[in-house]
Amino acid sequence: MNGKRIIMNNDHDFRPEYKSNKLLTPSERMAKKKLRNELKFHRRVNKLQTRIRHAIVRNDPVVQRSAMDELGDLLSGGGGGCHYSDGSGGLNCQRLQRIDTPSYRSASRPSNVNDDHDDNDRERAALDGVLSVFRRLLSYVDDIDKERIRSERMNQIEKSRDLLWNMTKGTQSKFMFRDISALRGYARRKFHGRAALIIKSMNKLSPTSLEMAACSFNLRMDCNELQVLEDQRVIMTLCWGKLRDVERVCSLGCGPGNDAVGMISFLKHFFEGKGPVECVYMLDYYINEWRGAILDDLVDILVPEFAIRVDCEGCDVTNTMDDDTVERCMDSDIFLLSYLLTETRNNWDRFLVQLVDLARVGALFYFAEPTPWQLHRLMRICADGRSSSAASDMNYSSLSRLRFVWLDSSMHLPNMQKLDGRNGGPAILLGVKV
């Protein structure tokens, strides 16, 4: 299947073999390029499918017809000229065109349309919860003379640019985190979006979302892809069940706390009767700087409405854990790591091996990165039990306990998951320890 080796066992393990571009043959590079174009095509088709489904639910024939016409134009080549044949492993446009048939319109609805409304309402409520926290946090940060607020905001955003650029390249230094304006500018620019990303990603695991995706994507997959996806959906269902029981959240490389806020807002609004979580652990190498800039104010907002307790402590993911970090990691139900692997590129091996080894069975691991580069490396290490770039004495066997699913644009497209990029957002990977 497009040169990808699939390993499956009774535990529904799924590990694709990823090869770096340097190791690809010319024909493999051509196939990979074709997959990239196919992924772009999928994104456009899926956007229109979603618009059609929403129009059906709203009983809006004008939008429904317009989207169907646009989709028909796209499938016939008028919307970009992309054509794929079944023999090449690409899209079967005839199957995609079932979107305009009565049977597809019926299949595209979840078995209970109210469930779709409920999930949308829960997501909006969770996003509103994040926005409320964000606004309250900014009111603390902006608690200065009103005439100075605008200039101070611009100053914060300007100073955050250099910090953001260096974090993307993994060249950040402790000196850069001593500027409180830069840290507040970072929070102003990234807090809401990163928190919302967690909510939207986790919502993709809901039973209704999986049911709707099955109706949409299964129409255009071959038998091998369907089998792989069915195995992945077993893991997705397992992860959803584990989310319901989360009480202790650990955000590693927490920064201004956006991941933790997104997670606890999701839990509060998606699972009926869910009260404040027991504890949130905010861990970061620059924790003192983040506390002075943002986190101390954030803790006052979160306790006790969202969490009974919030601990903010130092943590270095490029080294082994100290005793306090060990205790917190053994106690946690979910670990949130956003953009951390890229920022500490290839230096996180020992910490992550120790983290997975300490974590309880059923613990979840959320990874978000700008591209899948470091996530592919993680999956290779999990599959091979070794890393060519790490110390030879390191034992990676504990990582074999992780099972993964993608929560980004490749989530329901197994043949797209080995690509080096994603369309419409970052790469999102969720792991569960079995």
Secondary structure in CASP SS format (residue, H / E / C, confidence):
PFRMAT SS
TARGET T0000
AUTHOR 0000-0000-0000
METHOD secondary structure of the structure
MODEL  1
M C 1.00
N C 1.00
G C 1.00
K C 1.00
R C 1.00
I C 1.00
I C 1.00
M C 1.00
N C 1.00
N C 1.00
D C 1.00
H C 1.00
D C 1.00
F C 1.00
R C 1.00
P C 1.00
E C 1.00
Y C 1.00
K C 1.00
S C 1.00
N H 1.00
K H 1.00
L H 1.00
L C 1.00
T C 1.00
P H 1.00
S H 1.00
E H 1.00
R H 1.00
M H 1.00
A H 1.00
K H 1.00
K H 1.00
K H 1.00
L H 1.00
R H 1.00
N H 1.00
E H 1.00
L H 1.00
K H 1.00
F H 1.00
H H 1.00
R H 1.00
R H 1.00
V H 1.00
N H 1.00
K H 1.00
L H 1.00
Q H 1.00
T H 1.00
R H 1.00
I H 1.00
R H 1.00
H H 1.00
A H 1.00
I H 1.00
V H 1.00
R H 1.00
N C 1.00
D C 1.00
P H 1.00
V H 1.00
V H 1.00
Q H 1.00
R H 1.00
S H 1.00
A H 1.00
M H 1.00
D H 1.00
E H 1.00
L H 1.00
G H 1.00
D H 1.00
L H 1.00
L H 1.00
S C 1.00
G C 1.00
G C 1.00
G C 1.00
G C 1.00
G C 1.00
C C 1.00
H C 1.00
Y C 1.00
S C 1.00
D H 1.00
G H 1.00
S H 1.00
G C 1.00
G C 1.00
L C 1.00
N C 1.00
C H 1.00
Q H 1.00
R H 1.00
L H 1.00
Q H 1.00
R H 1.00
I H 1.00
D H 1.00
T C 1.00
P H 1.00
S H 1.00
Y H 1.00
R H 1.00
S H 1.00
A H 1.00
S C 1.00
R C 1.00
P C 1.00
S C 1.00
N C 1.00
V H 1.00
N H 1.00
D H 1.00
D H 1.00
H H 1.00
D H 1.00
D H 1.00
N H 1.00
D H 1.00
R H 1.00
E H 1.00
R H 1.00
A H 1.00
A H 1.00
L H 1.00
D H 1.00
G H 1.00
V H 1.00
L H 1.00
S H 1.00
V H 1.00
F H 1.00
R H 1.00
R H 1.00
L H 1.00
L H 1.00
S H 1.00
Y H 1.00
V H 1.00
D C 1.00
D C 1.00
I C 1.00
D C 1.00
K H 1.00
E H 1.00
R H 1.00
I H 1.00
R H 1.00
S H 1.00
E H 1.00
R H 1.00
M H 1.00
N H 1.00
Q H 1.00
I H 1.00
E H 1.00
K H 1.00
S H 1.00
R H 1.00
D H 1.00
L H 1.00
L H 1.00
W H 1.00
N H 1.00
M H 1.00
T H 1.00
K H 1.00
G C 1.00
T C 1.00
Q C 1.00
S C 1.00
K H 1.00
F H 1.00
M H 1.00
F H 1.00
R H 1.00
D C 1.00
I H 1.00
S H 1.00
A H 1.00
L H 1.00
R H 1.00
G H 1.00
Y H 1.00
A H 1.00
R H 1.00
R H 1.00
K H 1.00
F H 1.00
H H 1.00
G H 1.00
R H 1.00
A H 1.00
A H 1.00
L H 1.00
I H 1.00
I H 1.00
K H 1.00
S H 1.00
M H 1.00
N H 1.00
K C 1.00
L C 1.00
S C 1.00
P H 1.00
T H 1.00
S H 1.00
L H 1.00
E H 1.00
M H 1.00
A H 1.00
A H 1.00
C H 1.00
S H 1.00
F H 1.00
N H 1.00
L H 1.00
R H 1.00
M C 1.00
D C 1.00
C H 1.00
N H 1.00
E H 1.00
L H 1.00
Q H 1.00
V H 1.00
L H 1.00
E H 1.00
D H 1.00
Q H 1.00
R H 1.00
V H 1.00
I H 1.00
M H 1.00
T H 1.00
L H 1.00
C H 1.00
W H 1.00
G H 1.00
K H 1.00
L H 1.00
R H 1.00
D C 1.00
V C 1.00
E C 1.00
R E 1.00
V E 1.00
C E 1.00
S E 1.00
L E 1.00
G C 1.00
C C 1.00
G C 1.00
P C 1.00
G C 1.00
N H 1.00
D H 1.00
A H 1.00
V H 1.00
G H 1.00
M H 1.00
I H 1.00
S H 1.00
F H 1.00
L H 1.00
K H 1.00
H H 1.00
F H 1.00
F C 1.00
E C 1.00
G C 1.00
K C 1.00
G C 1.00
P C 1.00
V E 1.00
E E 1.00
C E 1.00
V E 1.00
Y E 1.00
M E 1.00
L E 1.00
D E 1.00
Y C 1.00
Y C 1.00
I H 1.00
N H 1.00
E H 1.00
W H 1.00
R H 1.00
G H 1.00
A H 1.00
I H 1.00
L H 1.00
D H 1.00
D H 1.00
L H 1.00
V H 1.00
D H 1.00
I H 1.00
L H 1.00
V C 1.00
P C 1.00
E C 1.00
F C 1.00
A E 1.00
I E 1.00
R E 1.00
V E 1.00
D E 1.00
C E 1.00
E E 1.00
G E 1.00
C C 1.00
D C 1.00
V C 1.00
T C 1.00
N C 1.00
T C 1.00
M C 1.00
D C 1.00
D H 1.00
D H 1.00
T H 1.00
V H 1.00
E H 1.00
R H 1.00
C H 1.00
M H 1.00
D H 1.00
S C 1.00
D C 1.00
I E 1.00
F E 1.00
L E 1.00
L E 1.00
S E 1.00
Y C 1.00
L H 1.00
L H 1.00
T H 1.00
E H 1.00
T C 1.00
R C 1.00
N C 1.00
N C 1.00
W C 1.00
D H 1.00
R H 1.00
F H 1.00
L H 1.00
V H 1.00
Q H 1.00
L H 1.00
V H 1.00
D H 1.00
L H 1.00
A C 1.00
R C 1.00
V C 1.00
G C 1.00
A C 1.00
L E 1.00
F E 1.00
Y E 1.00
F E 1.00
A E 1.00
E E 1.00
P C 1.00
T C 1.00
P C 1.00
W H 1.00
Q H 1.00
L H 1.00
H H 1.00
R H 1.00
L H 1.00
M H 1.00
R H 1.00
I H 1.00
C H 1.00
A H 1.00
D H 1.00
G C 1.00
R C 1.00
S C 1.00
S C 1.00
S C 1.00
A C 1.00
A C 1.00
S C 1.00
D C 1.00
M C 1.00
N C 1.00
Y C 1.00
S H 1.00
S H 1.00
L H 1.00
S H 1.00
R H 1.00
L E 1.00
R E 1.00
F E 1.00
V E 1.00
W E 1.00
L C 1.00
D C 1.00
S C 1.00
S C 1.00
M C 1.00
H C 1.00
L C 1.00
P H 1.00
N H 1.00
M H 1.00
Q C 1.00
K C 1.00
L C 1.00
D C 1.00
G C 1.00
R C 1.00
N C 1.00
G C 1.00
G C 1.00
P C 1.00
A E 1.00
I E 1.00
L E 1.00
L E 1.00
G E 1.00
V E 1.00
K E 1.00
V C 1.00
END
